C-alpha cells in the first residue's frame, strides 16, 4: 500500500466513522519501531508503522488508523485527546478502534542457570560473563534466541 492509498483509506474511515473530514496528511514511517502510529499535535499529521499492514491484517491497520483519528478529531474539537480521558475512551469504543497496537516481533533470549536450572527470558542480549543467576548466583548459559509472536 502506498502513502496515497493510505491517505484515501484514512479519509474514507474519517468520513464513515467520524462523520468529519480528515484534512491533513497520513503516511507510513519505517522508523517507528514500538508503536503502531503517532499523531502530531503541531502539524495534525499522522504517521503509521508499515508493519501494522505487513505483519498483521488490514483490519489491524484500520484499527490503528481509527485510534489515531480519535486523537485527531478530539484535538481538533478542542478536547485533550489523551488516552486516559473519558472522551477518548468513549470515542474509541464507539468507532471500534484498537486500544493498543499489537506487539511487533522482537528477538527474545532464553537463558538457563547451569546450577539451579532457573530460566530467564530477556529482550536484550545478556553478557553471561558478567551476569549470574539471581536465585543462586550460578553461571548463565544462552539456550535459545527466538522471536516472540505478536500479541494484542
C-alpha atoms as a printed R data frame, in Angstrom:
    type eleno elety resid chain resno       x       y      z
1   ATOM     1    CA   UNK     A     1   0.000   0.000  0.000
2   ATOM     2    CA   UNK     A     2   1.345   3.424 -0.938
3   ATOM     3    CA   UNK     A     3   1.078   6.625  1.072
4   ATOM     4    CA   UNK     A     4  -1.582   7.894 -1.358
5   ATOM     5    CA   UNK     A     5  -3.706   4.760 -0.827
6   ATOM     6    CA   UNK     A     6  -3.255   5.133  2.927
7   ATOM     7    CA   UNK     A     7  -4.380   8.769  2.652
8   ATOM     8    CA   UNK     A     8  -7.550   7.766  0.756
9   ATOM     9    CA   UNK     A     9  -8.282   4.970  3.240
10  ATOM    10    CA   UNK     A    10  -7.901   7.356  6.177
11  ATOM    11    CA   UNK     A    11 -10.186   9.944  4.553
12  ATOM    12    CA   UNK     A    12 -12.835   7.263  3.950
13  ATOM    13    CA   UNK     A    13 -12.606   5.973  7.548
14  ATOM    14    CA   UNK     A    14 -12.846   9.525  8.861
15  ATOM    15    CA   UNK     A    15 -15.990  10.288  6.861
16  ATOM    16    CA   UNK     A    16 -17.638   6.921  7.528
17  ATOM    17    CA   UNK     A    17 -16.872   6.518 11.247
18  ATOM    18    CA   UNK     A    18 -16.449  10.080 12.494
19  ATOM    19    CA   UNK     A    19 -18.691  11.971 10.006
20  ATOM    20    CA   UNK     A    20 -15.894  14.555  9.719
21  ATOM    21    CA   UNK     A    21 -13.200  15.056  7.086
22  ATOM    22    CA   UNK     A    22  -9.521  14.350  7.635
23  ATOM    23    CA   UNK     A    23  -7.788  17.403  6.156
24  ATOM    24    CA   UNK     A    24  -4.156  16.636  6.937
25  ATOM    25    CA   UNK     A    25  -1.551  14.050  5.919
26  ATOM    26    CA   UNK     A    26  -1.152  10.428  6.907
27  ATOM    27    CA   UNK     A    27   1.860   8.435  5.796
28  ATOM    28    CA   UNK     A    28   3.975   5.402  6.620
29  ATOM    29    CA   UNK     A    29   7.112   5.923  8.722
30  ATOM    30    CA   UNK     A    30   9.508   2.980  8.655
31  ATOM    31    CA   UNK     A    31  11.449   4.382 11.624
32  ATOM    32    CA   UNK     A    32   8.591   3.647 14.042
33  ATOM    33    CA   UNK     A    33   9.613   0.546 15.984
34  ATOM    34    CA   UNK     A    34   7.456   0.007 19.042
35  ATOM    35    CA   UNK     A    35   4.304   1.934 18.228
36  ATOM    36    CA   UNK     A    36   1.513   1.383 15.727
37  ATOM    37    CA   UNK     A    37   1.028   5.036 14.887
38  ATOM    38    CA   UNK     A    38   1.601   8.583 16.040
39  ATOM    39    CA   UNK     A    39  -0.471  11.772 15.917
40  ATOM    40    CA   UNK     A    40   1.374  15.107 15.906
41  ATOM    41    CA   UNK     A    41  -0.333  17.953 17.782
42  ATOM    42    CA   UNK     A    42   1.544  20.727 15.951
43  ATOM    43    CA   UNK     A    43   1.085  19.570 12.346
44  ATOM    44    CA   UNK     A    44  -2.020  17.364 12.829
45  ATOM    45    CA   UNK     A    45  -0.344  14.730 10.651
46  ATOM    46    CA   UNK     A    46  -0.443  11.016 11.421
47  ATOM    47    CA   UNK     A    47   2.376   8.513 10.972
48  ATOM    48    CA   UNK     A    48   1.704   4.785 10.722
49  ATOM    49    CA   UNK     A    49   4.135   1.929 11.280
50  ATOM    50    CA   UNK     A    50   4.157  -0.052  7.992
51  ATOM    51    CA   UNK     A    51   4.436  -3.292  9.991
52  ATOM    52    CA   UNK     A    52   0.798  -2.804 11.042
53  ATOM    53    CA   UNK     A    53  -0.043  -3.837  7.480
54  ATOM    54    CA   UNK     A    54   2.845  -6.126  6.545
55  ATOM    55    CA   UNK     A    55   2.964  -8.184  9.763
56  ATOM    56    CA   UNK     A    56  -0.755  -8.050 10.547
57  ATOM    57    CA   UNK     A    57  -4.038  -7.730  8.670
58  ATOM    58    CA   UNK     A    58  -5.720  -4.774  7.013
59  ATOM    59    CA   UNK     A    59  -8.238  -4.793  9.894
60  ATOM    60    CA   UNK     A    60  -5.370  -4.153 12.311
61  ATOM    61    CA   UNK     A    61  -4.216  -1.229 10.187
62  ATOM    62    CA   UNK     A    62  -7.770   0.169 10.158
63  ATOM    63    CA   UNK     A    63  -7.967  -0.206 13.946
64  ATOM    64    CA   UNK     A    64  -4.719   1.751 14.371
65  ATOM    65    CA   UNK     A    65  -5.943   4.450 11.965
66  ATOM    66    CA   UNK     A    66  -9.188   4.759 13.968
67  ATOM    67    CA   UNK     A    67  -7.134   5.116 17.161
68  ATOM    68    CA   UNK     A    68  -5.057   7.929 15.702
69  ATOM    69    CA   UNK     A    69  -8.148   9.587 14.221
70  ATOM    70    CA   UNK     A    70  -9.652   9.665 17.719
71  ATOM    71    CA   UNK     A    71  -6.656  11.732 18.838
72  ATOM    72    CA   UNK     A    72  -7.013  13.914 15.742
73  ATOM    73    CA   UNK     A    73 -10.745  14.630 15.938
74  ATOM    74    CA   UNK     A    74 -10.774  15.196 19.696
75  ATOM    75    CA   UNK     A    75  -7.853  17.603 19.412
76  ATOM    76    CA   UNK     A    76  -9.499  19.446 16.521
77  ATOM    77    CA   UNK     A    77 -12.708  19.745 18.595
78  ATOM    78    CA   UNK     A    78 -10.783  21.297 21.491
79  ATOM    79    CA   UNK     A    79 -10.628  18.261 23.774
80  ATOM    80    CA   UNK     A    80  -7.493  16.757 25.295
81  ATOM    81    CA   UNK     A    81  -7.398  13.567 23.243
82  ATOM    82    CA   UNK     A    82  -5.117  11.793 25.702
83  ATOM    83    CA   UNK     A    83  -5.535   8.056 26.253
84  ATOM    84    CA   UNK     A    84  -6.806   8.258 29.821
85  ATOM    85    CA   UNK     A    85  -9.605  10.771 29.192
86  ATOM    86    CA   UNK     A    86 -13.236   9.708 29.241
87  ATOM    87    CA   UNK     A    87 -13.887  11.314 25.830
88  ATOM    88    CA   UNK     A    88 -11.077   9.380 24.176
89  ATOM    89    CA   UNK     A    89 -12.174   6.031 25.601
90  ATOM    90    CA   UNK     A    90 -15.820   6.618 24.629
91  ATOM    91    CA   UNK     A    91 -14.995   7.724 21.079
92  ATOM    92    CA   UNK     A    92 -12.557   4.848 20.571
93  ATOM    93    CA   UNK     A    93 -15.191   2.348 21.700
94  ATOM    94    CA   UNK     A    94 -17.871   3.957 19.521
95  ATOM    95    CA   UNK     A    95 -15.793   3.709 16.328
96  ATOM    96    CA   UNK     A    96 -14.248   0.314 17.112
97  ATOM    97    CA   UNK     A    97 -10.597   1.357 17.138
98  ATOM    98    CA   UNK     A    98  -7.780  -0.560 18.763
99  ATOM    99    CA   UNK     A    99  -6.887   0.474 22.312
100 ATOM   100    CA   UNK     A   100  -3.371  -0.944 21.890
101 ATOM   101    CA   UNK     A   101  -1.385  -1.782 18.782
102 ATOM   102    CA   UNK     A   102  -0.318  -5.417 18.590
103 ATOM   103    CA   UNK     A   103   3.205  -6.214 19.677
104 ATOM   104    CA   UNK     A   104   5.726  -6.281 16.907
105 ATOM   105    CA   UNK     A   105   8.140  -9.209 16.826
106 ATOM   106    CA   UNK     A   106  11.228  -8.620 18.912
107 ATOM   107    CA   UNK     A   107  14.048 -11.088 19.410
108 ATOM   108    CA   UNK     A   108  13.904 -12.807 22.775
109 ATOM   109    CA   UNK     A   109  16.731 -14.608 24.504
110 ATOM   110    CA   UNK     A   110  16.292 -17.520 26.888
111 ATOM   111    CA   UNK     A   111  18.977 -18.174 29.483
112 ATOM   112    CA   UNK     A   112  19.278 -21.031 31.961
113 ATOM   113    CA   UNK     A   113  21.258 -21.234 35.157
114 ATOM   114    CA   UNK     A   114  23.678 -24.153 34.996
115 ATOM   115    CA   UNK     A   115  23.364 -24.706 38.742
116 ATOM   116    CA   UNK     A   116  19.638 -24.477 39.634
117 ATOM   117    CA   UNK     A   117  18.188 -24.589 36.062
118 ATOM   118    CA   UNK     A   118  16.160 -21.388 36.585
119 ATOM   119    CA   UNK     A   119  15.204 -19.952 33.161
120 ATOM   120    CA   UNK     A   120  15.130 -16.273 32.231
121 ATOM   121    CA   UNK     A   121  13.707 -14.581 29.143
122 ATOM   122    CA   UNK     A   122  15.095 -11.222 28.127
123 ATOM   123    CA   UNK     A   123  14.509  -8.842 25.225
124 ATOM   124    CA   UNK     A   124  18.169  -7.876 25.140
125 ATOM   125    CA   UNK     A   125  21.300  -9.930 24.928
126 ATOM   126    CA   UNK     A   126  22.931 -10.557 28.331
127 ATOM   127    CA   UNK     A   127  26.688 -10.878 28.679
128 ATOM   128    CA   UNK     A   128  26.921 -14.222 30.518
129 ATOM   129    CA   UNK     A   129  30.477 -13.485 31.661
130 ATOM   130    CA   UNK     A   130  29.227 -10.501 33.691
131 ATOM   131    CA   UNK     A   131  25.765 -11.579 34.906
132 ATOM   132    CA   UNK     A   132  24.787 -14.517 37.107
133 ATOM   133    CA   UNK     A   133  21.577 -16.213 38.248
134 ATOM   134    CA   UNK     A   134  19.526 -14.021 40.579
135 ATOM   135    CA   UNK     A   135  18.398 -17.046 42.569
136 ATOM   136    CA   UNK     A   136  21.613 -18.947 43.309
137 ATOM   137    CA   UNK     A   137  24.373 -16.818 41.715
138 ATOM   138    CA   UNK     A   138  25.173 -19.667 39.296
139 ATOM   139    CA   UNK     A   139  26.580 -19.237 35.790
140 ATOM   140    CA   UNK     A   140  24.083 -18.463 32.988
141 ATOM   141    CA   UNK     A   141  24.002 -20.190 29.621
142 ATOM   142    CA   UNK     A   142  22.214 -18.967 26.468
143 ATOM   143    CA   UNK     A   143  19.672 -21.580 25.403
144 ATOM   144    CA   UNK     A   144  17.746 -20.003 22.525
145 ATOM   145    CA   UNK     A   145  17.316 -16.830 20.599
146 ATOM   146    CA   UNK     A   146  13.834 -16.656 19.115
147 ATOM   147    CA   UNK     A   147  11.135 -14.258 18.010
148 ATOM   148    CA   UNK     A   148   8.085 -13.879 20.170
149 ATOM   149    CA   UNK     A   149   4.805 -13.807 18.253
150 ATOM   150    CA   UNK     A   150   2.622 -10.742 18.054
151 ATOM   151    CA   UNK     A   151   0.104 -10.281 20.850
152 ATOM   152    CA   UNK     A   152  -2.859  -7.966 21.187
